[in-house]
């Protein structure tokens, strides 16, 4: 599956409690949302941005590891931009393509993964993790 392209990104806090139909509790689990714009300048590299709107942008760079007997791994580091609201931010992302069902109807390609806040920022500690889903636009 090609990695390059636009992906709608949402990350979720890893809270195992059920939301029991409470929409506000469900929304409170969203950790981040935006658009991955990814390019693959070589078969094993990925670059791009995570644009969360309002000037909140991370510049992404990483690598793609393809295992002929296993899943493809996309590992990226996201760096905040100097002078922007993300100045000093750093996040790491690991993702795998979602399984493409042979008999699926209108399946949208996805990337499934986890992220970690690699450096503290805005009074929040490093080490916070979340799961994410990105779906191709």
C-alpha positions, 0 to 999 in steps of 0.5 A, a space after each residue: 500500500 502506498 504511504 504517500 498522500 493525505 491522511 486524516 489523523 486522529 489519536 486517542 488516549 489509551 483509556 480502557 474505560 467504556 464511554 457507555 454511549 456518552 458522546 462527551 466522554 468519547 470526545 474527551 478521549 481524542 488526543 489530537 486531530 489533523 492531516 498527515 501530508 506524506 511524501 516518500 522521496 525514496 522507497 524507504 523514507 517518508 517526509 511530510 507534515 501533521 497539520 492540526 490547524 491554527 498554525 499547529 504543524 509538525 514537520 515529519 521525517 522517518 523511514 519505511 521498513 518493508 518486511 516481505 514476510 510481515 507488515 510494513 512499518 512507518 516510523 516518523 519523528 515530528 518536530 515543531 516549528 520555531 516561532 510557531 505554537 509547536 515550537 519545541 514539540 517533538 513526537 514519535 509515531 509508529 504505524 502499520 497499514 491496516 489490513 486490506 480485506 480481499 472482499 471489502 466493499 469501499 474499504 478506505 486504506 488506513 494507518 494504525 499506530 501509536 504516538 509518544 510525546 518525546 519531549 515535554 511542552 506547555 507544562 505537559 510531560 514527555 512519555 504520554 502515549 496515544 493510539 492513532 488511526 489515519 485514513 486516506 483522504 
